[in-house]
């Protein structure tokens, strides 16, 4: 594999590096901090597993960059990983026979210690007899189920376990456990057909949470069986487009933000940045729309580390990374230029008004601000449970998501154009299967993509 592609794949695993995506389906690149500016320490053999495991919430993305990911695991990280893995399995709500805590190890933590601990996490629960949990010794069981594979020289039981090796074992265990009992997120998924053509339409939430992972095996299988992936924007396939989009965010004529907005708005921004512990000149070169989008997302996710984590857990980023890792073709329904122009072409006065709205929410938070955050967390949980009716009702009643002037720009004409492209795919002669990931709002709002496909006579069914 060429170095450039390998680096891109590694960055795609820690996908928060590349961009943050607003809930409405608009890409807003964020400047990476120094810790995440370098390529993460990930080995070729582990990258596919970690593309899954990093989403489970059993270890933070910062482990990739602290210089120890491929070094022996410490007691603190070992304890943290085992505890988080156990918590993730607790979410399956299985009957628990006993509670296991990671042993305190003095000195080196071996591969055998990690393996037996991972098995002990699994053995806490009552599983169906088909899992044969009591048929083998712990390490033999993990081998039989593909949770550990060893090296060309064997299992190297007495050698120290690296952080990476431990994270991989724990990640495989979580996926195995969830798949064994049909657990995992169902998502908001539709299946459209015409003739021999099939299309899976997955409504995306662009800023994710570990509650949304792992995805149910049936969803992952639908993706695997598809010939191609279609997304609004391929964030990783066109560096030139990303650079051009980024340029739209900045003033390139030598002027500064303070020359384009009122003195009062600029002073309000200074106060907000001070409250957020951000340098007061951080946005001096940015246009108002870019600032308001970044600030709005920070209110939904919290700290910069949490923003990166939320972006890495975005559904679009997950499937784009998976497609890259498996060589599946990725196609765009829109592209960065179209999405950039949606904001960049907004009149300056409107941009300043929307910036003021975002600043007011930071400086004088209201009950409404908390309601928006709680609603967003609710959508993530409803998405995971495939609660379409509840999600639709909550989302479409949100003023910020649907009824605001900004939201009105993002729905309507875009949906007609995307629906037209999807119809063309379904109308093609032959037999093909496509997997489409588009912001959930474009599917659940009345008269948008799903309704347009149904109105044209395509068979579209929600997958429960």
Secondary structure, DSSP 8 states (H G I E B T S, - for coil): --HHHHHHHHHHHTGGGT-EE-TTS-EE-----GGGSS-----TTTHHHHHHHTTTTSS-GGGGTSS-TTSB--HHHHHHHHHHHHHHHHTT---BS--------SS--BHHHHHHHHHHHHTTB---GGG-TTTS-HHHHHHHTTS---BTTB--TTSB-BHHHHHHHHHHHHHHHHHHTT-SB--EEEEEEETTEEEEEEEE-SS--GGG-SB-HHHHHHHHH-SEEEES--TTT-HHHHHHHHHHHB--SS--GGGTS-HHHHHHHHHHHHHTT--TTTTTTB-HHHHHHHHHHHHHH-SHHHHHHHHHT-HHHHHHHHHHHHT-EEEESS-HHHHHHHHHTS-HHHHHHHHHHHHHHHHS--HHHHHHHHHHHHHHHHHHTT-HHHHHHHHHT-IIIIISHHHHHHSSHHHHHHHHHHHHHHHSSS--EEEEEEETHHHHSTTSHHHHHHHTT-EEEEE-
